[in-house]
Structures are given as structure tokens and as C-alpha cells.
Amino acid sequence: MIVILYIAALIAAIALLVIAIYLGKTLKSTSQTMDEVAKSLEKITVEVQGITGESQKLLDKTNTLLEDVNGKVAKVDPVFDAVGDIGTSLLGLSQSVRELATLATNKVEHNEARISQAVSISNSILSFREKMKANKAAKEAAKEAAEQSNF
């Protein structure tokens, strides 16, 4: 039985040795992976610092540009105010012209009968004048005809 005990101890020792070898390989592989991860992190850290610097410069330029735009907008604001005032003035002028046209239309409609009478009377006067001219011309023509027949 002692032999079996030695054989069992030998098998256990071999099993422990195999486990230790595989565990060593695994630890070595894990160590290499950790080294690569550490190197990658160092590279990423350097690149992130570069990006951070560039981002800060970009933010500074953006802030400067924003201040410039705000200053220019403040300078242009009076122009828009003046344009608004012109629009208001034009609106008032348009309303005044509209009221004047309405007033004139109302006056014309109110005096339409008088205007119609005035036009009718002026047409009658012009017609009478034309008849008088024609009558005068006929008398002169008759007078000339009579004078020519006397000769």
C-alpha cells in the first residue's frame, strides 16, 4: 500500500507540475497582454493630450470669432432699427394716401350729379357755339355770294 501511496503522490506531483507549467504560460501571456495594453494606453494618452490641445485652440478661436460677430451685429443693429422706422413711415404714408383717395372718391360720388350737370351744360354750350359758328359762316358765305352776283 505504500507503493500505491507513492504512485498517487507521484501522479499528484506530475499533475501539479503540469498545472504549474500551464499556469506559468497563462501568466506569461497575460503579462505580455498587460504590457501591450500599457503601451497602447501610453500612446492613447499622448494622442488625447494632442487632441486636447488642438480642441482648446479651436475653442479659443471660436470664442474670438463669436466676440467679433457679436460686435459686428451690435454695429448693424441701428441699421435694422432705421429700416424698421422707414417701414413704419411708409405704412403711415400709405394709410394717408389711402384715406385721401377714399375721401376724394367720396367727394366725387357726392358731387357726381353736379359734375354730370356741369358736363352736360358745357357740352350744350360747345354745341351752341358750334351752331353759331356754322350760322355765321353760312351768313358770310351768303353775303359773299350776293356780292359776287352783284358784280
BALUM-339017 format. One line per field, with one value per atom (N, C-alpha, C): chain; atom name; x, y, z. Coordinates in steps of 0.05 Angstrom, whole numbers, m for minus. Layout:
BEGIN
ch	[A/...]
at	[CA/...]
px	[X/...]
py	[Y/...]
pz	[Z/...]
This chain:
BEGIN
ch	[A/A/A/A/A/A/A/A/A/A/A/A/A/A/A/A/A/A/A/A/A/A/A/A/A/A/A/A/A/A/A/A/A/A/A/A/A/A/A/A/A/A/A/A/A/A/A/A/A/A/A/A/A/A/A/A/A/A/A/A/A/A/A/A/A/A/A/A/A/A/A/A/A/A/A/A/A/A/A/A/A/A/A/A/A/A/A/A/A/A/A/A/A/A/A/A/A/A/A/A/A/A/A/A/A/A/A/A/A/A/A/A/A/A/A/A/A/A/A/A/A/A/A/A/A/A/A/A/A/A/A/A/A/A/A/A/A/A/A/A/A/A/A/A/A/A/A/A/A/A/A/A/A/A/A/A/A/A/A/A/A/A/A/A/A/A/A/A/A/A/A/A/A/A/A/A/A/A/A/A/A/A/A/A/A/A/A/A/A/A/A/A/A/A/A/A/A/A/A/A/A/A/A/A/A/A/A/A/A/A/A/A/A/A/A/A/A/A/A/A/A/A/A/A/A/A/A/A/A/A/A/A/A/A/A/A/A/A/A/A/A/A/A/A/A/A/A/A/A/A/A/A/A/A/A/A/A/A/A/A/A/A/A/A/A/A/A/A/A/A/A/A/A/A/A/A/A/A/A/A/A/A/A/A/A/A/A/A/A/A/A/A/A/A/A/A/A/A/A/A/A/A/A/A/A/A/A/A/A/A/A/A/A/A/A/A/A/A/A/A/A/A/A/A/A/A/A/A/A/A/A/A/A/A/A/A/A/A/A/A/A/A/A/A/A/A/A/A/A/A/A/A/A/A/A/A/A/A/A/A/A/A/A/A/A/A/A/A/A/A/A/A/A/A/A/A/A/A/A/A/A/A/A/A/A/A/A/A/A/A/A/A/A/A/A/A/A/A/A/A/A/A/A/A/A/A/A/A/A/A/A/A/A/A/A/A/A/A/A/A/A/A/A/A/A/A/A/A/A/A/A/A/A/A/A/A/A/A/A/A/A/A/A/A/A/A/A/A/A/A/A/A/A]
at	[N/CA/C/N/CA/C/N/CA/C/N/CA/C/N/CA/C/N/CA/C/N/CA/C/N/CA/C/N/CA/C/N/CA/C/N/CA/C/N/CA/C/N/CA/C/N/CA/C/N/CA/C/N/CA/C/N/CA/C/N/CA/C/N/CA/C/N/CA/C/N/CA/C/N/CA/C/N/CA/C/N/CA/C/N/CA/C/N/CA/C/N/CA/C/N/CA/C/N/CA/C/N/CA/C/N/CA/C/N/CA/C/N/CA/C/N/CA/C/N/CA/C/N/CA/C/N/CA/C/N/CA/C/N/CA/C/N/CA/C/N/CA/C/N/CA/C/N/CA/C/N/CA/C/N/CA/C/N/CA/C/N/CA/C/N/CA/C/N/CA/C/N/CA/C/N/CA/C/N/CA/C/N/CA/C/N/CA/C/N/CA/C/N/CA/C/N/CA/C/N/CA/C/N/CA/C/N/CA/C/N/CA/C/N/CA/C/N/CA/C/N/CA/C/N/CA/C/N/CA/C/N/CA/C/N/CA/C/N/CA/C/N/CA/C/N/CA/C/N/CA/C/N/CA/C/N/CA/C/N/CA/C/N/CA/C/N/CA/C/N/CA/C/N/CA/C/N/CA/C/N/CA/C/N/CA/C/N/CA/C/N/CA/C/N/CA/C/N/CA/C/N/CA/C/N/CA/C/N/CA/C/N/CA/C/N/CA/C/N/CA/C/N/CA/C/N/CA/C/N/CA/C/N/CA/C/N/CA/C/N/CA/C/N/CA/C/N/CA/C/N/CA/C/N/CA/C/N/CA/C/N/CA/C/N/CA/C/N/CA/C/N/CA/C/N/CA/C/N/CA/C/N/CA/C/N/CA/C/N/CA/C/N/CA/C/N/CA/C/N/CA/C/N/CA/C/N/CA/C/N/CA/C/N/CA/C/N/CA/C/N/CA/C/N/CA/C/N/CA/C/N/CA/C/N/CA/C/N/CA/C/N/CA/C/N/CA/C/N/CA/C/N/CA/C/N/CA/C/N/CA/C/N/CA/C/N/CA/C/N/CA/C/N/CA/C/N/CA/C/N/CA/C/N/CA/C/N/CA/C/N/CA/C/N/CA/C/N/CA/C/N/CA/C/N/CA/C/N/CA/C/N/CA/C/N/CA/C/N/CA/C/N/CA/C/N/CA/C]
px	[16/0/17/39/57/65/67/74/51/27/4/5/12/13/35/58/80/71/57/48/28/10/m10/4/24/38/53/65/79/60/36/16/7/3/m6/16/41/64/66/62/63/39/16/m7/m3/9/15/36/56/76/63/45/31/14/0/m16/2/25/43/54/60/71/49/25/3/m4/m3/m8/14/39/61/58/51/46/24/2/m20/m12/3/12/31/48/67/51/31/14/m1/m12/m26/m8/17/36/42/46/51/27/3/m21/m23/m17/m18/3/27/48/38/26/15/m7/m24/m45/m33/m12/1/13/26/38/16/m6/m28/m40/m43/m53/m35/m9/10/7/5/1/m25/m46/m72/m71/m57/m54/m41/m19/m5/m23/m37/m55/m78/m89/m111/m101/m76/m65/m62/m54/m52/m79/m98/m126/m137/m131/m140/m128/m103/m90/m103/m107/m120/m149/m163/m190/m190/m171/m170/m165/m147/m141/m166/m181/m205/m226/m229/m248/m240/m214/m205/m212/m207/m213/m243/m258/m287/m297/m286/m294/m287/m263/m255/m273/m280/m297/m325/m335/m361/m362/m340/m339/m339/m324/m323/m351/m364/m391/m410/m409/m427/m422/m397/m390/m401/m399/m409/m439/m452/m481/m491/m476/m484/m481/m462/m459/m481/m491/m511/m539/m544/m570/m583/m568/m581/m592/m578/m588/m615/m618/m644/m665/m657/m677/m686/m667/m673/m692/m686/m703/m731/m733/m759/m774/m759/m772/m781/m766/m774/m799/m800/m824/m848/m845/m867/m876/m856/m863/m878/m868/m882/m910/m914/m940/m959/m949/m964/m971/m951/m956/m977/m974/m993/m1022/m1024/m1050/m1062/m1044/m1053/m1063/m1047/m1055/m1082/m1085/m1109/m1133/m1129/m1150/m1157/m1136/m1141/m1156/m1149/m1163/m1191/m1196/m1223/m1239/m1227/m1241/m1247/m1228/m1233/m1255/m1255/m1276/m1303/m1304/m1329/m1339/m1321/m1328/m1339/m1325/m1333/m1360/m1365/m1391/m1412/m1405/m1425/m1432/m1412/m1417/m1421/m1426/m1429/m1451/m1473/m1496/m1488/m1474/m1466/m1446/m1427/m1407/m1421/m1441/m1456/m1471/m1483/m1496/m1476/m1453/m1433/m1423/m1419/m1410/m1432/m1457/m1479/m1482/m1480/m1482/m1459/m1434/m1411/m1414/m1425/m1430/m1451/m1471/m1492/m1480/m1464/m1451/m1433/m1417/m1400/m1417/m1439/m1456/m1468/m1477/m1488/m1467/m1443/m1421/m1415/m1415/m1410/m1433/m1458/m1480/m1477/m1469/m1466/m1444/m1422/m1400/m1410/m1425/m1435/m1455/m1472/m1491/m1477/m1456/m1441/m1427/m1416/m1402/m1421/m1446/m1467/m1474/m1478/m1485/m1463/m1438/m1416/m1414/m1420/m1419/m1442/m1465/m1488/m1482/m1469/m1462/m1442/m1423/m1403/m1416/m1434/m1448/m1464/m1477/m1493/m1475/m1453/m1434/m1423/m1418/m1407/m1429/m1453/m1474/m1480/m1475/m1479/m1457/m1437/m1416/m1420]
py	[m23/0/25/23/46/52/33/37/53/46/60/89/92/119/135/123/137/143/124/128/151/151/173/199/200/224/233/214/220/231/219/229/257/261/287/308/300/318/325/305/310/328/323/339/368/372/398/412/396/407/416/400/407/432/433/456/481/477/500/509/491/499/515/504/518/544/544/569/589/581/598/610/592/602/622/616/635/661/660/685/700/686/699/713/699/711/735/732/754/778/773/794/808/793/806/823/813/827/853/851/875/895/886/904/919/904/916/936/929/947/973/970/993/1011/999/1014/1029/1014/1026/1050/1047/1068/1092/1088/1110/1125/1110/1123/1138/1126/1140/1165/1163/1186/1209/1203/1224/1236/1219/1228/1245/1236/1251/1279/1280/1306/1324/1313/1329/1338/1321/1328/1349/1346/1366/1393/1394/1420/1433/1416/1427/1436/1420/1428/1454/1458/1484/1507/1503/1524/1530/1509/1513/1528/1521/1535/1565/1570/1598/1613/1601/1615/1619/1599/1602/1624/1626/1648/1675/1677/1702/1710/1690/1694/1703/1690/1697/1725/1734/1761/1781/1774/1791/1793/1771/1771/1787/1784/1799/1829/1837/1865/1876/1860/1869/1870/1851/1851/1876/1883/1907/1932/1932/1955/1956/1933/1932/1937/1933/1936/1963/1986/2011/2012/1998/1998/1984/1962/1948/1965/1980/1998/2020/2030/2051/2040/2016/2003/1999/1991/1988/2015/2036/2063/2071/2065/2072/2056/2031/2015/2027/2035/2048/2073/2090/2115/2109/2089/2082/2072/2057/2048/2072/2091/2115/2130/2133/2147/2132/2106/2090/2093/2093/2097/2125/2145/2172/2174/2163/2163/2148/2126/2111/2127/2141/2157/2181/2193/2215/2205/2182/2171/2165/2154/2148/2173/2194/2220/2232/2231/2241/2226/2200/2183/2190/2193/2200/2228/2247/2274/2272/2257/2254/2241/2220/2207/2226/2242/2261/2283/2292/2313/2303/2278/2265/2278/2284/2297/2324/2340/2367/2365/2346/2342/2335/2317/2309/2332/2350/2373/2392/2396/2414/2404/2378/2366/2370/2365/2368/2397/2416/2445/2452/2443/2450/2438/2414/2402/2418/2427/2444/2470/2483/2508/2504/2482/2476/2471/2457/2452/2478/2495/2521/2538/2538/2553/2543/2517/2506/2514/2514/2522/2551/2568/2596/2601/2586/2589/2581/2558/2549/2569/2581/2601/2625/2634/2658/2652/2628/2621/2620/2610/2609/2637/2656/2683/2697/2692/2704/2693/2667/2654/2666/2670/2682/2710/2726/2753/2754/2737/2737/2729/2710/2701/2724/2739/2762/2784/2789/2809/2800/2775/2765/2766/2761/2762/2791/2811/2839/2849/2838/2847/2836]
pz	[0/0/0/10/10/m19/m36/m64/m77/m71/m83/m73/m49/m38/m52/m58/m72/m101/m113/m141/m141/m122/m121/m116/m99/m94/m119/m134/m158/m179/m182/m201/m193/m167/m158/m163/m159/m164/m194/m211/m240/m248/m237/m243/m234/m211/m201/m219/m228/m246/m273/m284/m309/m304/m282/m276/m273/m260/m256/m282/m301/m327/m343/m344/m358/m345/m319/m304/m310/m312/m318/m347/m366/m393/m394/m380/m379/m367/m345/m332/m350/m364/m383/m405/m416/m437/m427/m402/m390/m385/m378/m373/m399/m421/m447/m455/m451/m458/m442/m417/m399/m408/m416/m426/m451/m469/m494/m488/m469/m461/m449/m433/m421/m442/m462/m484/m500/m506/m520/m505/m479/m462/m462/m462/m464/m490/m512/m538/m539/m529/m528/m511/m489/m471/m486/m500/m515/m537/m551/m573/m561/m539/m526/m517/m507/m499/m523/m546/m570/m579/m578/m586/m567/m541/m521/m527/m534/m541/m565/m586/m610/m605/m588/m581/m566/m549/m534/m553/m572/m592/m608/m616/m632/m615/m590/m573/m569/m567/m564/m590/m613/m638/m641/m633/m635/m617/m593/m575/m587/m598/m611/m634/m650/m673/m664/m642/m632/m621/m608/m598/m622/m643/m667/m679/m682/m694/m677/m651/m633/m636/m638/m642/m668/m690/m716/m716/m703/m701/m686/m665/m650/m667/m685/m703/m724/m732/m753/m742/m716/m704/m710/m709/m715/m744/m762/m790/m791/m777/m777/m763/m743/m730/m749/m764/m784/m806/m815/m835/m824/m799/m786/m785/m778/m777/m805/m826/m853/m860/m852/m858/m844/m819/m805/m818/m827/m841/m867/m882/m907/m902/m881/m874/m868/m853/m847/m873/m890/m916/m932/m933/m949/m938/m912/m899/m906/m905/m911/m940/m958/m987/m990/m977/m979/m968/m946/m935/m953/m965/m984/m1008/m1019/m1042/m1035/m1012/m1003/m1001/m989/m986/m1013/m1032/m1059/m1073/m1070/m1082/m1071/m1045/m1032/m1041/m1044/m1053/m1082/m1099/m1127/m1128/m1112/m1113/m1102/m1083/m1071/m1092/m1107/m1126/m1155/m1157/m1184/m1200/m1187/m1201/m1211/m1195/m1202/m1225/m1223/m1244/m1270/m1268/m1292/m1305/m1288/m1298/m1311/m1298/m1309/m1336/m1339/m1364/m1385/m1377/m1396/m1405/m1387/m1394/m1412/m1405/m1422/m1450/m1452/m1478/m1494/m1480/m1493/m1503/m1486/m1494/m1518/m1518/m1541/m1566/m1563/m1586/m1596/m1578/m1586/m1600/m1590/m1601/m1630/m1633/m1660/m1680/m1670/m1687/m1694/m1675/m1680/m1701/m1699/m1718/m1746/m1746/m1772/m1784/m1767/m1776/m1787/m1772/m1780/m1807/m1809/m1834/m1857/m1852/m1873/m1882/m1863/m1869/m1885/m1878/m1893/m1921/m1923/m1949/m1967/m1955/m1970/m1978/m1960/m1965/m1988/m1988/m2010/m2036/m2034/m2058/m2070/m2052/m2061/m2073/m2062/m2072/m2099/m2102/m2128/m2149/m2141/m2161/m2169/m2153/m2160/m2179/m2180/m2198/m2224]
